[in-house]
Structures are given as C-alpha cells and as structure tokens.
Amino acid sequence: MTNHEKAAQALRHARAQRVPIAPVSTSFGIQGLEASYAVAQINTQAALAAGRRISGLKVGLTSKAVQAQLGVDQPDFGVLFSDMEYLNGQDVPMARLMQPKVEAEVAFVVGRDLAGSTPTYSQFLASLDYVLPALEIVDSAIIDWKISLVDTVADNASSALYVLGDQPVALGRLSLAELDMTMTRNGQLVSTGNGAACMGHPLRAAFWLAQTMAARDQGLQAGQVILSGALGPMVPLVAGDTVLANIGALGNVACRFV
C-alpha cells in the first residue's frame, strides 16, 4: 500500500475501534493539503463501497483565530453521511464517539443541483432553499486532538455526527450574520457567538464550499445539507450531557449524549 492508503486505513480502523492514533502527518509522512484530501477521499470511497450514503458536506476552520492557530488562510471541508444524522431532541450514543466536542452552526439545505462551472454568488443563492439550526459533533481520531491541518483534513475534517433542528426557515428571511448564539450544557452557559463569527457570514462559508467543490468537479446536489461552521467555541462532551443551542430567530436545537 502507499502511505496515503496506509494513513487512510489507520484512520478508518481508529474510528471503527474507537481508539485514537498518533498524527498521520508524522506516522505516515502525509504532507500538504492535497495529500490530506487524497487520504480522506480514500475513506469516502471505502464508506460508499460499504453502502453508506452521502447526505451533505461540512465546512471547518471558519474561525480566523483557529486558522491562525493552524497556520492556514482558508477553511477545510469534510463529507457527511446519512448515518451521521440525528434530529432535534434525539439521544446521541456515546458508543459512536471517542473524544467528542460540540459546536453550534447554521445549516443550509440545497434545493437544486449546483453542477458545472464555478458558480457565481447569485447562482449559489438560487440553489439553496432552507436554513436550520444545527449542532455538529466533531471527534478527532488523533490522540488528544493534537492535530495539524494535514491531520484534520485527512480525518474528514474531524467529522463525526450532526443534529438538525425541526423547523426550516426560508433563505432570505433572516440576517444570518446578526444571529446571536448561546449554547448550554446541562443548563450551564458554555459557548456564545454569532453568525459573523463564521467567516463574517455563514453564507460566505457555504459559498466557499460550493466554489471549492465545483473546482473538484463535485457540485452540490439537491437535498444535501451544508454545515457552514461554528458560531462560537466548541465544547467537550461526556456521557450524560444535554446540550441546547439557541440561534436567535432560527430557534433551538438540542440533544442528549447517552
């Protein structure tokens, strides 16, 4: 096997066995953004071959502070699968997770396929239908979250699970950058933020994703969900935690970890 294949297999086994591993950037000599995405793509293909179904995409590293910490000037992306999805109020099994953290996000629902050449902003907007409040549960396969950009990208942008709110809101009815977010864990306030914390506007993050995927000949598809990035600091989780996020006019989204 190539080092890319060995790194992908190690990450796949780590997630299957729920045992974190050392950074693949050092263990397997994976260097550079494209090499990292190549590792992630190997595992995406393995997941599809095993019968899993893509349900959407996520944008990560949307915070300028986190970008500076990792020495990058752009976000990254990961693939979401249908078996990662939970709905508001459902229990989330900790048995699926290793060292999880949670963050509140704005989710978009794609209403029309967006294929072909790199879209303009207006073409991108025309492809979206709805907005939802969401929780993303991130979970690194790397020990103690000691990740570089290479490690998180290779690990499918540290994707694990996501929770969607109940009530979709039509795009255009809200000023998304001005939405305030509060998140509680077991009734205690643990994270605050707003829409502007996500690349200045959640739509900007989602538009970056649309352009990035078009450049890779992987246009967005109707029915897919886009998690546009954290609105505030992520928070660690343990079994028994109940998390509730309020994202202004988008409403609440909550789950319990069991």
N, C-alpha and C positions, 0 to 999 in steps of 0.2 A: 504494500500500500504506500501511497505518497504520504508526506507529512500532513497534507490537507485532510486526507481520508482518515489518518490516524487520530488527528485532533477531533474531527467530527465524531468518530466512533467513541472516543473518550468522553466527549460531552454528552453523547447520546446515552452511554452507559451510566454516567453520573446522574442524569435525570431519571433514568429508569430505576436505579437503585437508591436514589435519594441520598447520595453520598458525594459531597463536593470534592473537587480535584484541584490540583495546582494550576496556575495560569497556563493556558495552552500557548500563549505567546512565547513563554520560555521553555516549556516542556517539549514543544514540537517545532519551535523555530518559526512560528507564524508571524509574519511581519507585514504591515501595510494594510490599508483599508480594503483593497480589492481581494487580497488573500483572505481576509477575515470574512468578507461576504461569500467567498467561494466555499469556505468551511460551512457557513450557515446554510448555503444552498444545498450542499450535500445532505444535510439533515432534513431540510424541507422535502427533498425528493424521497428520502427514506420514509418520512412521515406519510407522504402521498401514496407511496407504494404499499404501506401498511394499512391503507384505507381511510386515513384521516382526510378531512376536507377543510380547505382554506376558507375562513369566514371574514378575513379582513387583514388590516395592517396596523402597526403602531409606529409612532414617531417617538424617539427618545432623544435625550441630550438637548432638550429645547431651552434649558436654562443657560444663560450666559455664564453664570457662576460655575455650573458643572462643566461646561465646555472649557472654561479656563483651567479648571482643575485637571482635566484630562488632556489639555493642550491641543484642542481642536477648535475649528471655527464653523462647524456645521453640525446638524443633528445626525442621528442614525435611524435606521428602521428595522423592524422585525415583522415576522409573519404571525398572524393569529389563526388558530384552528377552531373549528366549531365545538370541539370537546373542551375548549378553554373557557367557554361562555357560561356565565351564571346570570340570573336575573335578580332584581331588587328584592331583598329580604330573604333570599335563599341562604342555606348553610353552605359554607365552603370547607371541604375536608382538608385538614392539615396534613393528612397522609399523602397528599399530592405535592407537598411542598418541602423545602429544605431549610432555607433561611430567608423567609419572605418579608417583604416590605410592601406598603400600600401607598398609593397616591391618588388624588382626585383629579379628574380630567374631563374635558369636553369631548364627547364622541359625535362623529358625523356618520350619517347613513347615506351611502351612494345610491342615487335613484336611477341613473342612466350610465351605461358603459362609457368610459372615457379611454378610448384606444387611439392608436395612431401617433401622430407627431406630438411634440411637446405642447401642452395646452396653454392657451392664454388664461389670464385670471378669470375673465368672463366665461370662457368655456368651462373652466373648472367649477365655477359657481353654479353654472347651469346643470352640472352633473349631480349636485347634491340636493337631497330632499329634506332631511330632518337632522335635528340636534338632540342629543340626550346627555344627561349627567352620567358619569361613569366612574368606577374605581378600577384602577389597574393594579393587580398584584404582581409585582416583579420578584424574581427569585434567581439569584445567580448560582450557576453550577461551579463557580470558583470559590475556593475556601475563603471565608471571612470577607467576601466582597472585595478582595484585593485585586481589582480589575484595572486593566488599561483599556483604551479604546479598542484595541485588537481583540481583547478577551470578551468584552460585552457584545461586540458586533458578531464575532464567531458564535457566541452563545445566544443567537437570535435576539439580540438587544435585551438580554435578561428577561425575556417574556415568560410568563407562567400562566396566569388566569386573568379574566376581567369580568366585571359586573356592570350590567347596563340598567339604567333607570327605567321606569314604567312608561312615562308619558313623553312621546316625541313632540318636539316643537318645530314648527316650520322655520327653515332658514330665512333670515331677514327680519324676523320679528324681535330680535334681541340685539343689543350691543354687547357682543361677546367679550370684547376687551375690558369692559367695565364690570363684568360679573365678579362679585366677591365670593370667595370660597372659604368655608370653615369646615374642618374635619375633627370629629371627636372619636376617641377610643374609650369604650366603657364609660361614656358620659363626660370624659375629660377632654378639653380642647388640646389638640396635639399638632395641628397644622392650619395655617391660614395663607391666603394668597388671592390672586385674581387672574382674570383672563389675560391681562397684559404680561403676566409672568411667563407666558408660553410664546416665546419669540415675538412679543409685542402684541400678538393677536392669534388666537387658536386657528383661524383660517389661514394665516400665513404659514403655520407649521404644516397644515394639511395640504396647502398648495405646494410647498416644498416637496412633500411626499409624492404628489401627483406628477410633478415635473421629473423627479428622480426616477420614478417607476417608468415613465414614458421613455426616458433615456435608456432604460434597460429593456425596452420592448415588453413591458409588463403593465399595461394600462389598468386602471381601476375598473371594477365590474359592479353592475347594479346589484344591490343587496349587501355589498361589503360594508363593514364598519371600519372607521378610521379613529383610532385613539390618538388624539393630537398632542399629548404631552402634559406633564404635570403642571398644576396651577400653584403648587406650594411644595414644601419639603415632604419627602417620603418618610414613612413611619414604620418601624419594625413591628412584627406581629408575633403573638404566641397563641396557643390553643386557648379558647375561651373568650378571646377578644371579640367585641362587637364594634364595628366601625360604621359611622354615619357621616356622609359628606353632604353639605348643603351648598349648592352652586347657584345662589341668587334665584332669578326667575326660572332657571331650569329645574329647580326643585331639589329633592333629596334622593340619595341612593345609599343603600346600606346592605351589610351582610354580617354574618356571624361565622367565626372560624372554630370549627369543631374537630 
